[in-house]
Amino acid sequence: MPSKNTKFYSLILIGLDFVVLMAVFFIAYYVRTQIDHRDLLHTVYATDYLLGFAVIAPIWIILFASLGLYSANVYNRRLVEWGRLILGTFMGILLIIGWEYGTRIYIFPARLVAMYVTVGSFLTIGIVREIFRLVRSWLFQYNHGVNRVMIIGTSPATRDIAKSISTTYKSGFQVVALAGPKRYVPPGLDVVHFATLDPALKQIKKLRIDTIIQTNLYEDEEKNQKVLGASQINHIQYNFIPGEPEFYTGKNTIDVFLGYPMITVSQTPLIGWGEIAKRIFDVLVSAVLLILLSPVFLILIILQKIANPGPVFYISKRLSRYSEPINLIKFRSMGPQYGKRDAADEFRDMGREDLAQEYEEHRKVERDPRITRFGNFLRATSLDELPQIINVLRGDLSLVGPRPILPQEVKFSSTRTALLHSVKSGVTGLWQVSGRSNLSFDERIELELFYAQNWSFWLDIKILFKTIGVVLRKTGAK
C-alpha cells in the first residue's frame, strides 16, 4: 500500500506531466504555425487544437499511469522510469495518429508538430522529473516528505537495514523506532527502542509511523498476524523479508531492497478513489431500490403486524468499519423477547445447552427456536434483510462487503480479521454467494479476506447478480 508521502508525490507528478504536456503541445503548434511559414498539411485552428489537447491529455495521463509512471516502484528507478516514459510517449503519439487516420479529424496541422510533441514531451517530462527528484532529495535531508519507519526483527538483517536507511538520505526513509534486541540498534542511531512487540505496535499512531519493515518472521504466527493487522488497521505500508511465502495472499509486489528480497503487501483497494466510487454507487443504487421496493416494504410491515405482533423492525448492534458500532436494521424474525443478549446465553436460559454449545462452536444453529413461523419465512426468503438498504443509504454499510460482526465476535479472531475491520461491511458479500450459512466461520473469514484484498468494481457487480440468484434459489439459507 502506498504511503501518504508516495501518494502525494504521485499526485504532484500527474500535475507536472499535465502542465509539461500542455506547454509542449502549445509550443509545437506555435513554432510550426507562427515561426515556420511553410504550407501546412491541414488547417487546424488554435481553438480546435486546444480542444483536441483537452481530449488527449487525460488519455495520455491514463496511459502513463497504466505503465506505472506514477508508481513508486517505477519512478524510484531512473532507468525503468525513462524506459517507460519512452514507451508511453510513442504509444500516445501513435494513438493520435491512429485517430486521425481512422476519423479524418486532424489534430496536428503538420507532421513536424507530431515530431515536436514526441521529442519535446519525452525530453521535457524526463528533465522536469529529474529536477523534481533532486528537489525531493534535498527535502529529505531536512526530513520533509520522508516515510517514518518502524523496523521489527530479531536478525542481523534488522541492524543492516536500519543502518543503511539511516545513512541513505535518497531512500526517503527515516527510522523512528526499532522493535527487537537492543544489540541490533546501530550505534549512534537515535530511535525509539522497544524490546518487545506489543508496546511498539501500540505506539504506531503516536510516532506517526508510515511504514513497517519486518526483517524476519516470528516463530509464533500470532505475532506475525499482529504486525500485519496493525499495518492494515492503520492503512500504512508493510514490507517484510519472507520466511513463509504462503503466509500472505492478495496483490503483492516483490522487489529487492538494500540487497534483501522484499514483498510489499497490498492491503485493499477499498481506500482512496475505490472507496469514493463504491460510495457513489451505493447511494445511487440504494436510493433506486428503496423507491422500487417501497410497495414490498408496506406489505411486509402489514404482514408483520398481523403474523408477528410486536416491533416491526429489529435493531441489532453490529461493528462495521474500524469496528465502529452501527444499528443494523432488519425485519424482526424472532420473538420480541429475544435478540437482546448473546445467543448462547439466551439458549441456556431456555435450558438448551446443546444449542448454546452449537452456537459457540459454529456461530449459528440449525434450528433456532427463537425464530417465529413468519420469521422463518422472512429468513428463508432473505426479506428480513431488506431494511439494510436504509443502512446503505445512511452510510453504515455498503451493498457489498464483509459481514458486519456482533460485538462479542471480536474476540474470536481479532488479529486475523484486522483487515476486515478496516473496510466497510456489506449487506451481501462473497461469503453469501459462496454457500451462505453452510460456510464455517473460518471459511467465511477466508472469503472475506480475499474480497477485501482483491476488490474491484466489477467484482461487486458480479456478487450482486449472484446474490439475486442465491436468494431466488434459497441456496444455503436457514
Summary of the structure (lengths in Angstrom):
residues: 478
radius of gyration: 28.5
end to end distance: 38.7
largest distance: 98.0
contacts: 1420
relative contact order: 0.07
helix: 56%
strand: 12%
